[in-house]
Amino acid sequence: MKELVLIHGRSQQDKDSKALKRAWIEAWGRGLAAAGLTLPIPEERIRFPYYGDTLRDLLEGISEADAAKIIVRGAREDDIAAGLLLGLLNEYIDACGIGEDEIRRHLPPAAGPLAVERGPQNWRWVQAVLRAIDQRVPGSGVLIGLLTSDVSLYLRNTNVRGAINGGVRQAFERPRDKVVVAHSLGSIVAYLLLGKDGSEAGWRVPALITLGSPLGIKAIRGRLGGVRHPDCVGRWFNARDPRDVVALYSLDERHFGVVPAIENKIDVDNSSSNRHGIEGYLEDPEVARRIHDALAA
């Protein structure tokens, strides 16, 4: 008897855990209906470990757009966050084909010289790069700022990581096979937790499905302590919308080469405004079918 474990990323809509779980299941239901399928297990066998408060409370009630600006500005005084942010921005510049002339066009006005020094210390350069990326996918600048914060906090802050990991571990308490679906930051949580605890604890995960995952980004991948296929995981399926800036790369041989290889779906048409929302991924008929088949097998 299998269970489904849903591991979320940042809670965009500030809902409670029950409402968030319901939103995931309803979106998956729409994807299943589009594939001519129905829910393969009762909802009591769907686990939704919630750690949203841990991340939400860090924003102290301000909007995510304002939080992203504060986070990016704060990276100037934080060497670890600054290194991650610079790595992310350089990868986005290369991946989006953004040239120096385009960056200069987006520079905010200043009384001083127009030197364009790369790095978080140059706030005008950071603003220009984020504006250029926003021209490609509206709202992506906010996502990059929040991604910098979430990943930096999770990987280096033992209290944040302990709170998140502790909550997710509870979903594995019952000795049943688990199909794991992880979104955004949740894919980093799932990858590290399954790799570290999975074999020791005897967890059995016949299928791991990652959606909108940033694992393939070099600036993040290099901070994971190595890349490997978690021993407790059977098949790994990854899906991305090519316009989703968080899921910048597929988890393929070049960007996340593991054995056995990860199967990638690279043509999701995510209907959410920033192309990253979980509903847009779960509504995809192929993604919905993969989750269904992993549970029904």
C-alpha positions in Angstrom: 0.0 0.0 0.0 1.6 3.2 -1.2 1.3 6.8 0.2 1.8 10.0 -1.6 4.0 12.7 0.0 3.7 16.2 -1.3 6.6 18.5 -0.4 5.9 22.2 -1.1 8.1 25.2 -1.7 7.4 28.7 -0.6 3.7 29.3 0.1 2.8 31.9 -2.4 -0.8 32.5 -1.1 -0.3 32.3 2.7 -2.9 29.6 3.2 -3.1 27.1 6.0 -1.8 23.6 5.6 -5.2 22.0 5.0 -6.1 24.6 2.3 -2.8 24.2 0.6 -3.1 20.4 0.6 -6.6 20.7 -0.9 -5.3 23.1 -3.6 -2.6 20.6 -4.6 -5.1 17.7 -4.7 -7.6 19.7 -6.7 -5.0 20.8 -9.2 -3.8 17.2 -9.6 -7.5 16.2 -10.0 -7.8 18.6 -13.0 -4.7 17.1 -14.5 -6.0 13.6 -14.0 -9.3 14.5 -15.6 -7.5 15.8 -18.6 -5.7 12.5 -18.8 -8.9 10.5 -18.4 -8.0 9.3 -14.9 -9.3 9.6 -11.4 -7.6 9.8 -8.0 -6.0 6.4 -7.5 -5.8 6.5 -3.6 -8.0 8.0 -0.8 -7.0 11.4 0.5 -6.1 9.9 3.9 -3.1 8.3 2.2 -1.8 11.7 0.9 0.7 13.3 3.3 1.4 17.1 3.2 4.1 18.0 5.6 3.8 21.8 6.1 6.7 24.1 6.9 5.3 27.3 5.3 5.3 29.1 8.6 9.1 28.7 8.9 9.6 30.7 5.6 6.6 33.0 5.9 7.6 34.3 9.3 10.9 35.4 8.0 9.1 38.0 5.8 7.6 39.6 8.9 4.3 40.4 7.2 5.7 42.3 4.2 4.9 41.5 0.6 7.0 39.0 -1.3 8.0 41.7 -3.8 9.3 44.0 -1.1 10.9 41.0 0.6 12.8 40.2 -2.5 14.2 43.7 -2.8 15.3 43.6 0.9 16.9 40.1 0.4 18.8 41.2 -2.7 20.0 44.4 -1.1 21.0 42.5 2.1 23.2 40.1 0.0 25.7 43.0 -0.3 26.6 42.5 3.4 26.3 38.7 3.5 29.2 37.0 1.7 27.4 33.6 1.4 24.2 35.1 0.1 26.2 37.4 -2.2 28.1 34.5 -3.7 24.8 32.6 -4.4 23.1 35.7 -5.8 26.1 36.5 -8.1 26.2 32.9 -9.3 22.4 32.9 -10.0 22.5 36.2 -11.9 25.4 35.2 -14.0 23.7 31.9 -15.0 20.5 33.8 -15.9 22.5 36.3 -18.0 24.0 33.4 -19.9 20.9 31.3 -20.2 18.7 34.2 -21.3 21.4 35.6 -23.7 21.4 39.0 -22.0 24.2 41.2 -23.3 26.0 44.1 -21.7 24.2 46.6 -23.8 20.8 45.3 -22.6 22.0 45.5 -19.0 23.1 49.1 -19.6 19.7 50.0 -21.0 18.1 49.0 -17.7 20.6 50.8 -15.4 18.8 53.1 -13.0 20.0 56.7 -13.3 22.9 57.8 -11.1 25.1 60.9 -10.7 28.3 58.9 -10.8 30.2 57.2 -13.6 28.4 54.5 -15.7 30.9 51.7 -14.9 29.0 48.4 -14.9 30.8 46.2 -12.3 29.2 42.8 -11.9 28.2 41.8 -8.4 25.8 42.4 -5.5 28.0 45.2 -4.2 26.8 47.2 -7.3 23.1 47.6 -6.6 22.5 49.4 -9.9 23.9 46.4 -11.8 21.7 44.0 -9.8 18.7 46.1 -10.5 19.5 46.3 -14.2 20.0 42.5 -14.5 16.7 41.8 -12.7 14.9 44.2 -14.9 16.3 42.6 -18.0 15.3 39.2 -16.8 11.8 40.5 -15.9 11.4 41.6 -19.6 11.7 38.0 -20.5 9.4 36.6 -17.9 7.4 39.2 -15.8 7.8 38.6 -12.1 10.9 36.5 -12.4 13.0 39.1 -10.5 11.0 38.5 -7.4 11.4 34.8 -7.8 15.1 35.1 -8.1 15.3 37.2 -4.9 13.1 34.8 -2.9 15.1 31.8 -4.3 18.3 33.3 -3.1 16.9 33.8 0.4 15.2 30.3 0.6 18.2 28.3 -0.6 20.7 30.3 1.4 18.7 30.0 4.6 17.9 26.3 4.2 21.4 25.2 3.3 23.3 27.2 6.0 20.8 27.9 8.9 20.6 24.8 11.0 17.5 26.0 12.8 15.6 26.6 9.6 16.8 23.4 8.0 16.1 21.4 11.2 12.5 22.8 11.4 11.8 22.0 7.7 13.5 18.6 7.7 11.8 17.6 11.0 8.4 18.3 9.6 9.0 16.5 6.3 10.4 13.4 8.1 7.1 12.9 9.9 5.5 12.1 6.6 7.8 9.0 6.4 6.9 7.6 9.9 4.7 4.8 8.6 6.6 1.9 7.0 4.9 2.2 3.6 6.2 2.8 0.1 6.1 6.6 -0.6 5.7 8.3 -3.9 7.2 11.7 -3.4 6.2 14.9 -5.4 8.4 17.9 -4.6 8.1 21.4 -5.9 10.6 24.3 -6.1 12.6 24.5 -2.8 10.8 21.3 -1.8 12.8 19.5 -4.4 16.1 20.5 -2.7 14.6 19.4 0.7 13.5 16.1 -0.8 16.8 15.5 -2.5 19.0 16.1 0.5 16.6 14.4 3.0 16.2 11.3 0.8 19.9 11.1 0.1 20.9 11.5 3.8 18.2 9.7 5.7 16.5 7.5 3.2 18.8 4.4 3.2 19.6 4.6 7.0 15.9 4.8 7.8 14.8 2.1 5.4 12.6 4.4 3.4 11.2 3.0 0.1 10.5 5.6 -2.6 9.6 3.8 -5.8 9.2 7.2 -7.6 10.4 10.8 -7.0 8.7 13.5 -9.1 10.2 16.9 -9.0 8.4 20.0 -10.5 9.8 23.4 -11.1 13.1 22.3 -9.5 16.2 24.6 -9.3 18.5 21.6 -8.6 20.2 22.0 -12.0 21.4 25.5 -11.4 25.2 25.4 -10.9 25.2 28.0 -8.2 22.8 25.7 -6.2 24.1 22.4 -7.3 27.6 23.2 -6.1 26.3 23.8 -2.6 24.7 20.3 -2.2 27.8 18.4 -1.2 27.8 16.3 -4.4 25.3 15.0 -6.9 23.9 11.5 -6.7 20.8 9.5 -7.2 19.4 8.8 -3.6 19.7 5.1 -2.9 16.2 4.7 -1.6 14.7 6.2 -4.8 13.6 4.1 -7.8 12.6 6.2 -10.8 13.1 9.9 -10.9 10.9 12.0 -13.1 11.4 15.8 -13.5 9.1 18.3 -15.2 9.7 22.0 -16.1 8.1 24.8 -18.0 11.0 26.3 -20.1 9.8 29.8 -19.1 10.0 29.0 -15.4 13.1 30.9 -14.2 13.4 28.8 -11.0 13.6 25.6 -13.1 16.3 27.2 -15.3 17.7 23.8 -16.5 16.5 20.3 -17.0 18.0 17.7 -14.6 19.9 16.1 -17.5 23.4 14.7 -17.9 24.9 18.2 -18.2 23.2 19.8 -15.3 22.5 17.0 -12.9 24.2 13.9 -14.1 23.3 10.9 -11.9 23.0 7.1 -12.5 20.3 6.0 -13.2 19.5 9.1 -15.2 16.6 11.3 -14.4 13.7 11.3 -17.0 12.9 14.9 -18.0 9.7 16.5 -19.4 10.7 19.9 -20.7 7.5 21.2 -22.4 5.1 21.9 -19.5 2.8 24.8 -20.3 2.4 26.2 -16.8 -0.7 28.5 -16.7 0.4 30.4 -13.6 1.4 34.0 -14.1 5.1 33.4 -13.3 5.1 29.9 -14.9 6.3 28.4 -11.6 3.1 27.8 -9.7 2.4 24.3 -8.5 -1.1 24.2 -9.8 0.2 24.8 -13.3 2.5 21.8 -13.0 -0.1 19.4 -11.4 -2.7 20.3 -14.1 -0.4 19.0 -16.8 -1.9 15.6 -17.9 1.4 13.9 -18.3 2.6 15.0 -14.9 -0.7 13.9 -13.4 -0.5 10.6 -15.1 3.0 9.9 -13.9 2.0 10.4 -10.3 -1.1 8.3 -10.8 0.9 5.4 -12.4 3.6 5.5 -9.7 0.9 5.0 -7.1 -1.1 2.4 -9.0 1.9 0.3 -10.1 
